[in-house]
């Protein structure tokens, strides 16, 4: 019965939200490629063959080769690992910290709430990409530094959204009832408030994942992401756009398509999740 219910729920989701199902498929395909990258890629990402440099797509090299004769398919497939690592790590940590601070700030109120919100406003006054550039330039390049920079960006964003949700939940009568029976603040926040703000948290997290992929690609394009020779979609574009876009367009097309595929998958799935949890949109 549980298996049948899960199957029927999946079919219902596909029929009602075909774009969301498409987004899930796109995301799952990248995750599977990242998990089984050594099996999917027949060549080493850094194996150079100057006799086959700048070859177009073929049966031996599905996406062609780059200026060093490296297999582009292998580099794109392995590059998905970096994008997913940066995206999930930064959003999981940053959004979770923002969730905790948002719940605490919204419930505590008073001067505590004012101090936390003023700090968040100062951080939000700077565009995310400029703040990321400043942090990575200060901390140095590297995957860990990039993740830290994105965490700093996503904490205040999540905090503000979660605080608004908490203020709405606080108006419900069951919160007053819990206070009347002597429930402690931590119990009220953990049992009565947190479960009721998880829907906007998950919706926001899906959008931040797409944003993290774009920022990682942008910083790698500028030379502030993962150091070479680690394959990065943004760095592949940076190395090929200026010199090889005309003579070897596949060096630009395939990394760009990989970024578009993953970001679009996150956005489509995120929109479907939002519609499923928003009562005003369930019938659309």
C-alpha positions in Angstrom: 0.0 0.0 0.0 2.7 2.6 0.8 4.4 1.8 -2.5 1.2 2.1 -4.4 0.4 5.4 -2.6 3.9 6.7 -3.5 3.4 5.7 -7.1 0.0 7.4 -7.4 1.4 10.5 -5.7 4.2 10.6 -8.2 1.9 10.2 -11.2 -0.4 12.9 -9.7 2.6 15.3 -9.4 3.7 14.6 -13.0 0.2 15.3 -14.4 -0.4 18.4 -12.3 3.0 19.9 -12.5 4.7 18.7 -15.7 7.3 21.5 -15.5 8.1 20.6 -11.9 8.6 17.0 -13.0 10.8 18.2 -15.8 12.9 20.2 -13.3 13.2 17.1 -11.0 14.4 15.1 -14.0 16.9 17.7 -15.0 18.2 17.9 -11.4 18.4 14.1 -10.9 20.3 13.7 -14.2 23.0 16.1 -13.0 23.1 14.4 -9.5 23.5 10.9 -11.2 26.2 12.3 -13.5 28.0 13.7 -10.4 27.7 10.4 -8.4 28.8 8.2 -11.3 31.3 10.6 -12.9 34.2 8.1 -13.0 31.9 5.6 -14.9 30.3 8.2 -17.2 33.6 9.8 -18.3 35.9 7.5 -20.2 38.8 9.9 -20.0 40.7 11.5 -17.2 39.7 15.2 -16.8 43.4 16.3 -17.1 44.7 13.8 -19.6 46.2 15.9 -22.5 46.5 14.8 -26.1 47.9 17.5 -28.3 47.2 15.5 -31.4 43.5 15.7 -30.7 43.3 19.3 -29.6 40.2 21.3 -30.6 38.5 18.3 -32.1 34.7 18.6 -32.6 32.1 16.3 -31.0 32.5 12.7 -32.1 31.8 9.2 -30.9 35.2 9.1 -29.1 34.7 12.6 -27.6 31.0 13.4 -27.2 31.6 17.1 -26.6 34.8 17.5 -28.4 38.2 18.4 -26.9 39.7 21.7 -25.6 42.9 23.5 -26.4 45.0 20.9 -24.6 43.2 17.9 -26.1 41.3 17.1 -22.9 38.0 15.4 -23.2 35.3 18.1 -22.7 32.6 15.6 -21.7 34.7 14.3 -18.9 35.4 17.8 -17.6 31.7 18.8 -17.8 30.6 15.7 -16.0 33.2 16.1 -13.2 32.5 19.8 -13.1 28.9 19.0 -11.9 30.4 17.7 -8.7 31.9 21.1 -7.9 28.6 23.0 -8.7 26.5 20.6 -6.6 29.0 20.6 -3.7 29.1 24.4 -3.6 25.4 24.8 -4.1 24.2 22.2 -1.5 26.8 23.0 1.1 26.4 26.7 1.1 22.6 26.6 1.1 22.3 23.8 3.6 24.5 25.6 6.1 23.6 29.2 5.3 19.9 28.7 5.1 19.8 26.6 8.2 21.7 29.2 10.2 19.3 31.9 8.8 16.3 29.7 9.7 17.5 29.4 13.3 18.3 33.1 13.7 15.0 34.0 12.0 12.9 31.9 14.3 14.8 33.2 17.4 14.6 36.8 16.2 10.9 36.7 15.3 9.9 35.0 18.6 12.1 37.0 20.9 11.2 40.4 19.6 12.3 43.6 21.4 15.8 44.7 21.4 17.2 41.3 20.4 15.1 41.4 17.2 16.1 45.0 16.5 19.9 44.2 16.8 19.7 41.1 14.6 17.6 42.9 11.9 19.9 45.9 11.8 22.9 43.6 11.2 21.0 41.7 8.5 20.0 45.0 6.8 23.6 46.1 6.6 24.6 42.8 5.0 21.6 43.0 2.6 22.5 46.5 1.5 25.3 45.1 -0.6 24.5 43.1 -3.8 25.2 39.4 -3.3 27.7 39.1 -6.1 29.7 42.1 -4.9 29.8 40.8 -1.3 30.9 37.4 -2.6 33.6 39.0 -4.7 34.9 41.0 -1.7 34.9 38.0 0.6 36.6 35.6 -1.8 39.2 38.3 -2.7 39.8 38.7 1.0 39.8 35.0 2.0 41.5 33.8 -1.1 40.4 31.5 -3.9 39.3 27.9 -3.2 36.2 25.8 -2.9 36.0 26.2 0.9 36.4 30.0 0.7 33.7 30.1 -1.9 31.3 28.1 0.3 32.0 30.4 3.2 31.3 33.5 1.1 28.0 32.1 0.0 27.0 31.1 3.5 27.6 34.7 4.6 25.3 35.9 1.8 22.5 33.5 2.4 22.2 33.8 6.2 20.6 37.3 6.2 18.4 36.5 3.2 16.9 33.5 4.9 16.8 35.3 8.3 14.5 38.0 6.9 12.1 35.6 5.2 11.9 33.3 8.2 11.3 36.2 10.6 8.3 37.3 8.6 6.9 33.8 8.7 7.5 33.5 12.4 5.7 36.8 13.1 2.7 35.5 11.1 2.7 32.2 13.0 3.0 34.0 16.4 -0.5 35.4 15.9 -2.2 32.0 16.1 -4.1 31.1 19.1 -2.3 27.8 19.7 0.9 29.9 20.5 -1.0 31.8 23.2 -2.4 28.5 24.5 1.1 27.0 24.7 2.3 30.0 26.7 -0.7 29.8 29.0 0.1 26.2 30.0 3.7 27.2 30.8 5.5 25.8 27.8 9.1 27.1 27.6 10.2 29.3 24.7 12.5 26.7 23.2 9.7 24.2 23.2 7.3 26.6 21.5 9.9 27.5 18.9 10.8 23.9 18.2 7.4 22.3 18.3 4.9 24.9 17.3 6.7 27.5 15.2 9.5 25.7 13.4 7.2 23.0 11.7 4.9 25.8 10.4 7.7 27.8 8.7 9.4 24.8 7.0 7.4 25.3 3.8 8.7 28.8 3.0 12.2 27.7 4.1 12.2 24.8 1.6 10.9 27.1 -1.2 13.5 29.7 -0.5 16.3 27.1 -0.3 15.4 25.8 -3.8 15.8 29.3 -5.2 19.0 29.9 -3.4 20.4 26.7 -4.9 20.0 28.0 -8.4 21.5 31.3 -7.3 24.5 29.5 -5.7 25.2 27.7 -9.0 25.3 31.0 -10.9 27.5 32.8 -8.4 29.9 29.9 -8.4 30.1 29.9 -12.2 30.5 33.7 -12.1 33.4 33.7 -9.6 35.1 30.8 -11.4 34.8 32.8 -14.7 36.6 35.6 -12.9 39.3 33.3 -11.6 38.1 33.3 -8.0 36.5 29.9 -7.8 38.1 26.4 -7.7 41.8 26.6 -8.7 42.9 24.9 -11.9 43.2 22.2 -13.1 40.0 21.2 -11.2 37.2 21.3 -13.8 34.7 24.2 -13.2 32.0 25.2 -15.7 32.7 28.9 -15.1 36.4 28.5 -15.7 35.8 26.5 -18.8 33.9 29.4 -20.2 36.5 31.9 -19.2 39.3 29.9 -20.9 37.4 29.5 -24.1 35.2 32.5 -24.8 37.9 35.0 -25.7 40.1 32.8 -27.8 38.2 29.8 -29.1 34.5 30.8 -29.4 34.9 31.1 -33.2 37.1 28.2 -34.0 35.8 25.7 -31.3 32.3 26.8 -30.3 31.6 23.5 -28.5 34.0 24.7 -25.8 31.5 27.5 -25.0 28.3 25.8 -25.8 28.5 22.7 -23.6 29.6 24.3 -20.3 27.0 27.0 -20.9 24.3 24.4 -21.5 25.4 22.6 -18.3 24.9 25.7 -16.2 21.6 26.5 -17.9 20.4 22.9 -17.4 21.1 22.8 -13.7 19.8 26.3 -12.9 16.7 25.8 -14.9 16.1 22.4 -13.2 16.3 24.0 -9.8 14.0 26.9 -10.8 11.3 24.6 -12.3 11.3 22.3 -9.3 11.3 25.2 -6.9 8.3 26.7 -8.6 6.4 23.4 -8.4 7.3 23.1 -4.7 6.0 26.6 -4.1 2.8 26.0 -5.9 2.2 22.7 -4.0 2.6 24.4 -0.6 0.8 27.6 -1.4 -3.0 27.1 -0.9 -3.7 30.0 -3.3 -1.9 28.2 -6.1 -2.8 24.5 -5.6 -5.7 24.6 -8.0 -3.6 26.2 -10.8 
